[in-house]
Amino acid sequence: MSAEHAQHSYAHQKDELLSRLRRVEGQVRGIQRMIEEGRYCVDILVQIAAIKSAVHQVGLSILESHTRGCVADALAHQDHGDEKIEELMSVIRQFTRG
């Protein structure tokens, strides 16, 4: 499955992923308010950690969908499987850099 395809492997999760990202967006706005109000540093840091975790979970979901969909499909059909594995490894390296 190429990057140009309209139907991505995460399509079945689209609503859930968007819902999670909207919650993250709300959390970010909440942190902005906390800073404006001069809230306690530790409370802000706890919220930042929660946002990082939530975004990481969205990334893991998309990464899993890509692996089970695009990569598995390329390997099963012997369609540039080595390229897909290299692409996957590259994105895993980027994703785990922190």
Backbone bond lengths (Angstrom), bond angles and torsions (degrees), N, CA, C in turn:
res aa  C-N    CA-C-N  psi(-1)  N-CA   C-N-CA  omega(-1)  CA-C   N-CA-C  phi
1 M - - - 1.444 - - 1.523 108.45 -
2 S 1.292 118.37 123.51 1.453 121.28 -176.60 1.515 110.98 -89.68
3 A 1.324 114.72 167.53 1.462 120.98 -178.93 1.529 110.90 -64.07
4 E 1.328 117.55 -20.09 1.457 120.70 -177.43 1.529 113.11 -80.45
5 H 1.330 117.58 -15.09 1.461 119.86 -177.20 1.521 111.06 -64.56
6 A 1.330 115.28 136.32 1.463 120.26 179.73 1.533 110.60 -72.03
7 Q 1.305 117.59 -32.40 1.459 122.71 -178.55 1.527 109.43 -93.71
8 H 1.293 116.68 104.43 1.461 120.90 -179.69 1.524 109.83 -93.63
9 S 1.316 115.54 161.12 1.458 120.09 -176.65 1.521 113.04 -64.11
10 Y 1.323 118.36 -19.18 1.469 121.37 178.97 1.533 112.02 -92.54
11 A 1.319 117.72 3.94 1.467 121.62 -174.74 1.525 112.57 -55.42
12 H 1.331 117.38 -37.06 1.465 119.93 -179.18 1.528 112.16 -68.79
13 Q 1.327 117.43 -15.19 1.467 122.33 179.93 1.520 112.27 -106.17
14 K 1.292 117.60 3.94 1.457 122.09 -171.43 1.526 112.60 -51.40
15 D 1.314 117.91 -48.97 1.467 120.60 -178.13 1.520 111.61 -62.97
16 E 1.336 116.52 -42.31 1.467 120.50 179.52 1.521 111.19 -65.32
17 L 1.323 116.59 -43.43 1.462 120.67 179.61 1.522 110.85 -63.44
18 L 1.322 116.88 -44.54 1.459 120.33 178.55 1.524 111.56 -63.59
19 S 1.321 116.68 -38.05 1.465 120.62 177.16 1.522 110.76 -62.18
20 R 1.325 116.54 -45.47 1.474 120.73 177.85 1.523 110.88 -60.11
21 L 1.322 116.31 -43.88 1.464 120.10 -178.67 1.527 111.69 -67.26
22 R 1.321 117.04 -33.85 1.472 119.75 175.68 1.528 111.04 -65.88
23 R 1.340 116.11 -37.03 1.472 119.48 175.52 1.516 110.57 -64.02
24 V 1.333 116.50 -42.07 1.470 120.78 177.83 1.526 109.37 -61.11
25 E 1.317 115.65 -43.43 1.462 120.10 178.70 1.535 110.35 -57.88
26 G 1.319 116.39 -42.25 1.469 120.68 177.04 1.518 111.91 -64.64
27 Q 1.334 116.25 -38.56 1.465 120.19 177.93 1.523 110.95 -64.06
28 V 1.321 116.74 -39.70 1.462 120.52 179.05 1.527 109.58 -63.72
29 R 1.320 116.85 -44.18 1.470 119.54 176.78 1.528 110.35 -61.21
30 G 1.329 116.53 -37.10 1.462 120.50 177.64 1.521 111.76 -62.78
31 I 1.308 117.22 -39.83 1.467 120.71 177.68 1.525 110.22 -66.55
32 Q 1.315 116.60 -38.82 1.467 119.25 176.75 1.533 110.00 -58.49
33 R 1.325 116.41 -44.49 1.473 120.10 178.24 1.525 110.86 -63.70
34 M 1.333 116.01 -41.87 1.465 119.69 179.79 1.530 110.76 -59.10
35 I 1.308 116.94 -41.55 1.464 120.97 179.49 1.526 109.97 -68.38
36 E 1.335 116.53 -43.38 1.461 119.95 177.64 1.534 111.13 -58.57
37 E 1.338 116.57 -36.41 1.458 121.92 -178.31 1.524 112.94 -84.29
38 G 1.327 116.82 -4.79 1.456 120.24 -179.92 1.520 113.68 70.68
39 R 1.324 116.69 36.58 1.466 121.53 -178.22 1.520 111.78 -67.60
40 Y 1.312 116.07 163.53 1.454 125.43 -177.33 1.529 110.10 -60.53
41 C 1.341 115.81 134.35 1.474 122.46 -176.52 1.527 112.67 -53.27
42 V 1.321 116.81 -45.14 1.460 120.24 -176.51 1.529 111.02 -62.70
43 D 1.321 117.02 -38.53 1.474 120.18 177.84 1.527 110.53 -62.44
44 I 1.312 116.60 -40.39 1.467 121.01 178.63 1.525 110.09 -66.42
45 L 1.324 116.64 -44.24 1.465 120.28 -179.61 1.526 112.00 -63.44
46 V 1.315 117.29 -36.53 1.468 120.97 176.92 1.529 109.62 -62.45
47 Q 1.323 116.72 -41.71 1.467 119.98 179.18 1.529 111.45 -67.99
48 I 1.319 117.02 -37.36 1.460 120.57 177.03 1.531 110.15 -63.31
49 A 1.330 116.72 -41.63 1.466 120.34 177.49 1.527 110.68 -61.58
50 A 1.316 117.00 -39.25 1.467 121.08 179.13 1.530 110.75 -64.39
51 I 1.320 116.66 -39.89 1.461 120.88 178.33 1.528 110.48 -65.60
52 K 1.329 116.32 -45.50 1.469 119.43 178.74 1.523 110.71 -58.28
53 S 1.311 116.54 -42.58 1.463 120.53 179.75 1.527 111.27 -64.58
54 A 1.315 116.69 -43.43 1.467 120.83 -178.93 1.525 111.18 -64.06
55 V 1.331 117.30 -43.57 1.465 120.73 179.01 1.531 109.81 -66.04
56 H 1.327 116.26 -39.32 1.463 120.65 177.90 1.529 110.55 -60.62
57 Q 1.313 117.23 -41.41 1.466 120.97 179.24 1.529 111.33 -64.83
58 V 1.319 117.56 -38.70 1.464 120.44 175.74 1.528 109.23 -62.05
59 G 1.324 116.32 -44.71 1.461 120.32 178.37 1.512 112.44 -60.71
60 L 1.327 116.62 -43.20 1.472 119.89 178.47 1.524 111.49 -62.30
61 S 1.317 116.91 -39.62 1.469 120.12 178.58 1.522 111.15 -62.24
62 I 1.320 116.44 -43.65 1.462 120.18 179.83 1.527 110.24 -69.26
63 L 1.319 116.76 -39.56 1.464 120.71 177.37 1.525 111.08 -61.49
64 E 1.325 116.76 -43.52 1.466 120.00 178.13 1.531 111.08 -63.71
65 S 1.316 116.19 -43.93 1.468 119.69 178.46 1.517 111.33 -60.76
66 H 1.321 116.03 -40.85 1.467 119.92 179.06 1.524 110.60 -63.82
67 T 1.323 116.20 -43.19 1.463 120.39 -178.79 1.522 110.71 -65.92
68 R 1.337 116.37 -48.35 1.466 120.29 -178.00 1.524 113.02 -72.21
69 G 1.327 116.65 -24.52 1.458 120.74 -178.14 1.513 112.12 -98.70
70 C 1.308 115.96 -80.41 1.469 122.14 -173.52 1.520 113.19 -60.73
71 V 1.329 116.43 -49.63 1.464 119.35 -176.49 1.525 110.68 -68.58
72 A 1.321 117.39 -47.19 1.469 120.65 179.64 1.523 110.87 -60.46
73 D 1.325 116.60 -40.10 1.466 120.79 179.15 1.532 110.92 -63.53
74 A 1.326 116.34 -44.30 1.471 119.99 179.54 1.526 110.66 -62.91
75 L 1.324 117.75 -41.00 1.461 120.83 179.57 1.527 111.23 -68.46
76 A 1.334 116.94 -42.79 1.459 120.75 -178.60 1.526 111.78 -63.63
77 H 1.321 116.52 -35.18 1.466 120.56 -177.62 1.529 112.32 -99.97
78 Q 1.314 115.55 9.70 1.468 121.63 -179.21 1.526 110.94 47.33
79 D 1.337 113.84 47.65 1.458 122.15 -177.07 1.528 109.49 -113.96
80 H 1.327 116.51 86.94 1.471 121.99 178.99 1.523 112.01 60.63
81 G 1.326 117.03 38.10 1.467 122.12 -178.24 1.512 113.56 -57.17
82 D 1.339 116.64 -42.68 1.466 119.92 179.64 1.524 111.03 -63.20
83 E 1.324 116.35 -39.59 1.467 120.45 178.03 1.527 110.84 -64.25
84 K 1.322 116.22 -40.90 1.469 120.38 179.76 1.527 110.93 -65.50
85 I 1.315 116.64 -38.82 1.469 119.94 178.33 1.529 109.82 -65.65
86 E 1.324 117.06 -42.92 1.470 120.47 177.72 1.524 110.48 -61.82
87 E 1.320 116.35 -43.76 1.461 120.96 178.12 1.528 110.31 -60.68
88 L 1.331 116.07 -44.57 1.459 121.45 179.10 1.525 110.85 -61.18
89 M 1.307 116.98 -46.78 1.468 120.49 -179.62 1.528 111.02 -62.96
90 S 1.300 116.51 -38.14 1.465 120.58 178.78 1.529 110.83 -63.32
91 V 1.322 116.04 -45.65 1.461 119.02 -179.52 1.527 110.90 -68.82
92 I 1.326 118.36 -34.46 1.474 120.71 176.17 1.517 109.31 -63.65
93 R 1.318 117.16 -42.26 1.469 120.05 177.83 1.529 111.08 -60.00
94 Q 1.334 117.02 -45.02 1.461 120.89 178.29 1.527 110.73 -63.66
95 F 1.311 115.90 -43.95 1.464 121.81 -174.60 1.524 111.48 -66.44
96 T 1.324 117.24 -33.25 1.468 119.95 -175.73 1.522 113.37 -94.13
97 R 1.314 118.18 0.36 1.470 120.56 178.39 1.514 112.91 -61.25
98 G 1.303 116.54 -32.60 1.456 118.49 178.17 1.448 111.43 88.28
